[in-house]
Amino acid sequence: MKTLTSEQRIAQCIWIAGYSGRDVAHEVEITDLIRKYGPGGIVFFREHLPGRLNLPTSTRRFQKYLF
């Protein structure tokens, strides 16, 4: 099993906020953050905008960038 570097350990303490009702640019931004920092997780929030977050689909999509 690989040992985490200091930067990776710190990144594991950081969680990214994901919001429903946002455009594709928001999804790209989250994906870039995952690739760059390898955060500990994502917290999904629902905004007061039309549309709804498909949580299982979004979760699977972002997980593929973590491993």
Stockholm file with secondary structure:
# STOCKHOLM 1.0

chainA/1-67         MKTLTSEQRIAQCIWIAGYSGRDVAHEVEITDLIRKYGPGGIVFFREHLPGRLNLPTSTRRFQKYLF
#=GR chainA/1-67 SS CCCCCHHHHHHTTCEEEEETTCCHHHHHHHHHHHHHHCCSEEEEECCSSSSCCCHHHHHHHHHTTTC
#=GC SS_cons        CCCCCHHHHHHTTCEEEEETTCCHHHHHHHHHHHHHHCCSEEEEECCSSSSCCCHHHHHHHHHTTTC
//
